[in-house]
């Protein structure tokens, strides 16, 4: 796959995720896929995405930055979504939050073989802290977290 083809392929993968087109996920994800160093395979990858979408019904993957150095892609994804319950161990519980994910992909056989992902949990924590201060008395709202 050429350097020009890889970003197009990645954008098609993101479109597949946003369409919840799980039956075509195998076109983009390798059968032996690894996620953050752990082999989860295609079935585990699909299960992870389905769980994410079940817990966050309005989940949409928005590419904000894309860098290609074949066979790798680096992407910054932006999310503005409403998790139903806890998310990353945080009590989001139906509040709208915005955060980014910095993610690196390595392709093999034209499919994603490895993924390394870091989510900006601090951004979510700051938003939740801001929500809790909205109902506080004025002198409490001015205190730093």
Secondary structure by P-SEA (a helix, b strand, c coil): ccaaaaaaaaaaaaaaaaaccccccccccccccccccccccaaaaaaaaaaaaaacccbbbbbcbbbbcccbbbbbbbbbccccccccccccccbbbbbccbbbbbbccccccbbbbbcaaaaaaaaaaaaaacccccccccccc
